[in-house]
């Protein structure tokens, strides 16, 4: 959520205009595509090494936070959403409703994000006891294929931007 707040702040400070530079768009599409395809392939390759341990090691809260923060701040989808889509929505909101309502709208978006993150964390913790190793492997394969699909789409968009 801190990474998302950081992206929201970047949009407020005008980083959306930075994304209008064609070379930056091409870089984001191609780099994002590479990361997604790589992550998908790694996920599929590593499916047989998955284990379901009953006892989990206790990582420090800082290490867990840092891992989540780095994953969120470097996610191509997060970058494109917050700087691209959210920036456009924010600009339209400012144009229609004035700048006074931007803080309220952004606060509600952040509140929704907070509730979503809490719900997902509760669901994953609760369903962990019901997962079998076969189900976990199936989810990993589907996730890997999805990542590869999105990566190919991002790469295609990058190549189109070049041409």
C-alpha positions in Angstrom: 0.0 0.0 0.0 2.9 2.3 0.6 4.1 1.7 -3.0 0.6 2.5 -4.2 0.6 5.7 -2.2 4.0 6.5 -3.7 2.5 6.1 -7.2 -0.4 8.3 -6.3 2.0 11.0 -5.1 4.0 10.7 -8.3 0.8 11.3 -10.3 0.0 14.3 -8.2 3.5 15.7 -8.9 3.0 15.4 -12.6 4.9 12.2 -13.5 2.1 11.4 -16.0 3.6 13.8 -18.5 6.9 11.7 -18.2 5.0 8.8 -19.7 4.0 10.7 -22.8 7.6 10.5 -24.0 7.6 7.7 -26.7 10.9 6.1 -25.7 9.7 5.8 -22.0 6.5 4.1 -23.2 8.5 1.7 -25.4 10.8 0.9 -22.6 7.9 0.2 -20.1 6.1 -2.0 -22.6 9.2 -4.0 -23.5 10.7 -4.2 -20.1 7.3 -5.1 -18.6 6.9 -7.8 -21.2 10.3 -9.3 -20.5 9.7 -9.3 -16.7 6.2 -10.9 -17.1 7.4 -13.6 -19.5 10.4 -14.4 -17.4 8.3 -14.6 -14.2 5.8 -16.9 -16.0 8.4 -19.2 -17.4 10.1 -19.4 -14.0 6.8 -20.2 -12.3 6.0 -23.0 -14.7 9.5 -24.5 -14.5 9.5 -24.4 -10.7 6.1 -26.1 -10.3 7.6 -29.5 -9.5 9.8 -28.0 -6.7 6.8 -26.7 -4.8 6.3 -28.1 -1.4 3.6 -27.5 1.2 5.2 -27.3 4.6 3.1 -27.3 7.7 5.7 -25.2 9.6 6.8 -21.9 8.1 9.8 -19.9 9.0 9.2 -16.6 10.6 10.7 -13.8 8.6 11.0 -10.4 10.2 8.2 -7.9 9.5 10.7 -5.6 7.8 11.8 -8.4 5.4 8.2 -9.2 4.6 7.4 -5.5 4.1 10.5 -4.9 1.9 9.7 -7.9 -0.3 6.1 -6.8 -0.8 7.1 -3.2 -1.4 9.7 -4.1 -4.1 7.3 -6.4 -5.8 4.7 -3.7 -6.0 6.9 -0.8 -6.9 8.6 -2.7 -9.8 5.4 -4.3 -11.1 4.8 -3.2 -14.7 1.1 -3.5 -14.2 1.2 -1.2 -11.1 3.3 1.3 -12.9 1.0 1.4 -15.9 -2.2 1.5 -13.8 -1.2 4.2 -11.4 0.7 6.4 -13.8 -1.4 5.7 -16.9 -5.0 4.9 -15.9 -5.2 6.6 -12.5 -3.5 9.7 -14.0 -6.0 9.9 -16.7 -8.9 9.4 -14.3 -7.5 12.0 -12.0 -7.1 14.5 -14.8 -10.7 13.9 -15.9 -12.0 14.3 -12.3 -10.1 17.5 -11.9 -11.6 18.8 -15.2 -15.2 17.8 -14.3 -15.4 18.3 -10.5 -12.5 20.7 -9.8 -9.3 20.1 -7.9 -11.0 20.3 -4.5 -12.6 16.8 -4.9 -9.3 15.1 -5.9 -8.3 14.5 -2.3 -11.7 12.9 -1.5 -11.6 10.7 -4.6 -8.0 9.6 -4.1 -8.8 8.9 -0.4 -11.7 6.7 -1.3 -9.5 4.9 -3.9 -6.9 4.3 -1.2 -9.5 3.1 1.3 -10.8 0.6 -1.3 -7.3 -0.5 -1.9 -6.7 -1.0 1.8 -9.9 -3.1 2.2 -9.0 -5.2 -0.9 -5.5 -5.9 0.5 -6.8 -6.9 3.9 -9.5 -9.1 2.3 -6.9 -10.9 0.0 -4.5 -11.4 2.9 -7.3 -12.9 5.1 -8.5 -15.2 2.2 -5.0 -16.5 1.4 -4.3 -17.1 5.1 -7.6 -18.8 5.6 -7.5 -21.0 2.5 -3.9 -22.1 3.1 -5.1 -25.0 5.3 -7.4 -26.3 2.5 -4.8 -26.3 -0.3 -3.4 -29.5 -1.5 -0.1 -29.7 -3.4 -1.8 -30.6 -6.7 -4.1 -27.5 -6.4 -1.1 -25.3 -5.7 0.7 -26.7 -8.8 -2.3 -26.1 -10.9 -2.6 -22.5 -9.7 1.1 -22.0 -10.4 0.8 -23.3 -14.0 -2.3 -21.1 -14.7 -0.6 -18.1 -13.2 2.6 -18.7 -15.2 0.6 -19.0 -18.5 -1.3 -15.9 -17.6 1.9 -14.0 -16.9 3.3 -15.2 -20.2 0.2 -14.1 -22.0 0.3 -10.6 -20.5 4.0 -10.4 -21.2 3.4 -11.2 -24.9 0.8 -8.6 -25.0 3.1 -6.0 -23.4 5.9 -7.0 -25.8 3.5 -6.7 -28.8 2.5 -3.2 -27.7 6.2 -2.3 -27.4 7.0 -3.5 -30.9 4.0 -1.7 -32.2 5.2 1.5 -30.5 8.5 1.1 -32.2 7.0 0.5 -35.6 
